[in-house]
Amino acid sequence: MSKPFHSIEAKSSAPIFIFGDHASRHIPEAYNNLGLSGDDLTRHIAWDIGTDSIIRHLCREFGCAGHLAGVSRLVIDCNRSPDRLDMIPEESDGTVIPGNQNLTESERQHRINTIHKPYHAGLSAAIETAMSKLIDPLIVSIHSFTEKPLTGEQRYVDFGYLVKSDPDSAKAAIHEYATIGMNYDVRINEPYTAMILNHTVDAQVASRGLRHLNIEIRQDLITTDTQQAHIADILARVIGPVMRKRPVAPLP
């Protein structure tokens, strides 16, 4: 039976916890690939490319715990509220998802009960554990985005920080790119805005009043193993000072 999530155990007392809502492209056998084939099973509509590797790199670097989705967002999107119809997408970036058409309420509820709820229950338990064992933990969510959707415009931002309830942590992180000499295009609430797409952080992190970063990485920066290791190293150098709450000068 497919696991709705995978856990990474903490190896240190570093005050940080990292998770990925879209880290997997796995579709359980019972869903027969949702009627899809070829590139549609591996391109960005199925998962956030590169995030599984990035999260595992960061968890090793900090010795911290992590939580990774175990099922593709094409089956059910764990970063959507159960009251949203697009939680189970009928179409994604120009691709019709045959296995998601005309679902009955019982079929929809089955996916919620077997994937979405266990994912969030596991994440909630992991965050509660971090809160009980760590002092003022920084919670980090890692996502990635395609540089050019089939049905959208080219995106040029390299890293996006989705900000709604903790702007200070995001500003501190953005400050660090210049500090370590990395000339990336880093923006707040691009290519998405946390005012719209922020379900897991809203429900699990902000609701607990925790410091957090919600990071989006452009996928052409993390296509290969080498790129993923490189970007994970950069993120570790950016996140570390925020985790430790090192004072920074205000942004201009």
matplotlib code that plots the C-alpha trace (Angstrom):
import matplotlib.pyplot as plt

x = [0.0, 1.3, 2.3, 0.7, 3.9, 7.5, 9.3, 12.9, 14.0, 15.9, 19.6, 20.3, 18.6, 18.8, 15.6, 14.3, 11.7, 11.3, 8.4, 7.3, 3.6, 4.5, 7.7, 6.4, 5.1, 4.0, 0.5, -0.8, -1.3, -5.1, -5.4, -3.9, -1.8, -5.1, -5.2, -2.0, 1.2, 4.6, 5.8, 2.5, 3.6, 7.0, 6.6, 5.7, 2.0, 2.7, 5.0, 7.4, 10.5, 13.6, 12.1, 12.4, 16.2, 16.5, 14.6, 16.7, 19.9, 18.7, 17.6, 21.1, 22.8, 20.9, 20.3, 16.6, 13.4, 11.4, 8.0, 7.6, 4.4, 4.2, 1.6, 1.4, -0.7, -2.5, -4.2, -4.9, -3.2, -2.2, -1.7, -5.4, -8.2, -10.7, -13.4, -11.7, -12.8, -9.3, -7.9, -8.4, -7.6, -9.6, -7.1, -3.6, -1.6, -3.4, -3.6, -7.0, -6.7, -9.0, -8.9, -10.2, -13.3, -16.8, -15.7, -18.5, -18.5, -17.5, -14.5, -13.4, -13.8, -11.8, -8.8, -9.2, -9.4, -6.6, -4.1, -4.9, -6.0, -3.1, -0.6, -1.8, -2.2, 1.4, 2.6, 0.7, 2.3, 5.8, 5.4, 4.1, 7.1, 9.4, 7.6, 8.0, 11.7, 13.1, 13.3, 11.4, 11.7, 11.8, 9.4, 10.4, 8.2, 9.9, 8.2, 9.3, 7.8, 8.2, 10.0, 7.4, 3.9, 2.4, -0.5, 1.3, 4.1, 7.8, 8.9, 12.2, 12.3, 14.8, 13.5, 10.1, 9.2, 5.5, 4.6, 1.4, 1.9, 5.7, 7.3, 10.3, 11.7, 11.3, 13.0, 15.9, 16.3, 16.3, 19.0, 21.2, 21.5, 23.5, 25.5, 26.8, 27.4, 24.6, 23.1, 19.8, 16.4, 14.6, 11.1, 8.2, 4.9, 6.1, 5.4, 2.5, 1.1, 0.6, -2.7, -4.1, -2.0, -1.0, -3.2, -0.7, 1.3, -2.0, -3.4, -0.3, 2.3, 0.8, -2.0, 0.5, 2.3, 5.5, 8.3, 8.4, 9.7, 7.6, 10.2, 9.6, 12.5, 12.5, 12.8, 15.5, 17.8, 17.3, 16.9, 20.0, 21.5, 24.4, 22.1, 20.0, 23.0, 24.3, 20.9, 20.5, 23.9, 22.9, 19.6, 21.3, 23.5, 20.5, 18.3, 20.9, 21.1, 17.3, 17.0, 19.5, 17.7, 20.9, 20.2, 20.2, 20.1, 16.7, 16.1, 16.4]
y = [0.0, 3.5, 5.7, 9.2, 10.6, 9.8, 11.0, 12.0, 11.7, 14.5, 13.8, 17.1, 19.8, 22.4, 24.5, 23.8, 21.4, 21.1, 19.7, 19.3, 19.1, 18.1, 16.1, 12.9, 12.0, 8.5, 7.4, 4.4, 1.4, 1.3, 4.6, 3.2, 6.4, 8.3, 7.5, 9.5, 8.4, 9.7, 13.1, 13.9, 11.5, 13.2, 16.9, 19.6, 18.9, 15.6, 17.0, 19.8, 18.6, 18.5, 19.2, 15.6, 15.8, 19.4, 18.6, 15.5, 17.5, 20.2, 17.7, 16.1, 19.4, 20.6, 17.2, 18.1, 16.2, 16.3, 15.4, 14.5, 13.9, 10.3, 10.7, 12.9, 16.0, 14.7, 12.2, 14.8, 18.1, 18.2, 22.0, 22.6, 22.8, 19.9, 22.3, 23.3, 21.5, 21.8, 19.7, 16.8, 18.5, 17.6, 19.5, 20.8, 23.1, 22.0, 18.3, 16.7, 14.1, 11.3, 9.5, 12.6, 13.2, 13.0, 11.6, 10.7, 12.2, 8.8, 8.6, 12.1, 11.4, 8.1, 10.1, 12.7, 9.9, 7.8, 10.5, 14.1, 13.5, 11.2, 13.5, 16.4, 14.3, 13.2, 16.7, 18.1, 15.4, 16.1, 19.9, 19.3, 17.1, 19.9, 22.4, 20.2, 19.5, 22.6, 26.3, 28.6, 26.3, 27.7, 25.7, 25.6, 24.6, 23.8, 24.0, 24.4, 25.9, 25.4, 28.2, 28.1, 26.6, 25.3, 27.6, 30.5, 33.1, 32.7, 33.1, 34.8, 34.9, 32.3, 32.0, 33.1, 33.6, 33.3, 35.7, 36.2, 36.1, 36.1, 38.7, 39.2, 35.7, 36.1, 39.5, 38.1, 35.2, 37.4, 39.6, 36.5, 36.0, 39.3, 38.4, 35.2, 36.9, 35.1, 37.2, 35.5, 37.1, 36.6, 38.1, 38.0, 36.4, 35.4, 33.4, 32.7, 34.7, 33.3, 35.3, 32.6, 29.4, 28.9, 26.1, 24.0, 26.9, 28.6, 25.4, 23.9, 26.6, 30.1, 28.8, 27.8, 31.2, 29.6, 31.3, 30.0, 30.3, 29.1, 28.8, 28.4, 27.4, 27.6, 24.0, 24.6, 25.4, 22.0, 19.5, 17.4, 15.9, 18.3, 21.3, 20.1, 19.7, 23.1, 24.9, 23.0, 24.3, 27.8, 27.4, 26.0, 29.1, 31.4, 29.5, 29.0, 32.6, 32.9, 29.8, 31.2, 34.6, 36.5, 40.3, 41.8, 45.3, 46.4, 45.9, 49.1]
z = [0.0, -0.9, 2.0, 2.1, 3.4, 4.3, 7.4, 8.1, 11.7, 13.4, 14.2, 16.0, 18.1, 15.3, 15.6, 12.1, 10.4, 6.7, 4.6, 1.0, 0.0, -3.6, -3.3, -5.0, -8.4, -7.2, -8.3, -6.5, -8.7, -8.1, -10.0, -13.2, -13.8, -13.9, -17.6, -18.3, -19.9, -21.1, -20.0, -18.2, -15.5, -14.9, -15.8, -13.3, -13.2, -11.3, -8.7, -7.6, -9.5, -7.4, -4.1, -2.6, -3.2, -1.9, 1.3, 2.0, 1.4, 3.8, 6.5, 6.3, 6.5, 9.6, 11.1, 11.3, 10.8, 7.5, 6.1, 2.4, 0.5, -0.8, -3.5, -6.6, -6.5, -9.5, -7.3, -4.6, -3.8, -0.1, -0.4, -1.1, 1.4, 1.2, 0.3, -2.9, -6.0, -7.6, -4.8, -7.2, -10.6, -13.6, -15.8, -15.2, -17.5, -20.6, -19.7, -19.1, -16.2, -17.3, -13.9, -12.2, -14.4, -12.9, -9.5, -7.1, -3.7, -2.2, -4.5, -3.6, 0.1, -0.2, -1.5, 1.3, 3.9, 2.7, 1.5, 2.4, 6.0, 6.9, 5.3, 7.4, 10.5, 10.1, 9.5, 12.5, 14.7, 13.4, 13.9, 17.5, 18.1, 16.8, 19.0, 22.1, 21.6, 19.9, 21.0, 18.6, 15.5, 12.0, 9.8, 6.1, 3.2, -0.1, -3.5, -7.1, -10.2, -13.9, -15.8, -18.6, -18.2, -21.5, -20.9, -19.3, -19.6, -19.1, -15.5, -14.7, -10.9, -9.5, -5.9, -4.6, -0.9, -0.4, 2.4, 4.4, 8.2, 8.7, 6.5, 8.8, 8.2, 4.4, 4.4, 6.6, 4.1, 1.1, 2.8, 3.0, -0.7, -1.0, 2.2, 0.6, -2.7, -4.7, -7.4, -7.9, -8.8, -5.5, -5.0, -2.5, -3.5, -7.0, -9.1, -6.7, -3.8, -0.3, -0.2, -2.5, -2.4, 1.2, 2.6, 4.5, 5.9, 7.0, 8.5, 10.1, 10.7, 10.9, 13.0, 15.6, 15.4, 14.2, 12.3, 8.7, 5.2, 2.2, -0.6, -4.4, -6.6, -10.4, -11.7, -14.4, -11.5, -9.9, -12.8, -12.1, -9.0, -9.2, -9.5, -6.6, -4.3, -5.3, -4.6, -1.4, -0.3, -1.1, 0.7, 3.8, 3.8, 3.5, 5.9, 8.6, 9.8, 9.8, 11.9, 14.3, 14.2, 13.4, 13.3, 9.8, 8.5, 7.1, 3.4, 1.3]

ax = plt.figure().add_subplot(projection="3d")
ax.plot(x, y, z, "-o")
ax.set_aspect("equal")
plt.show()
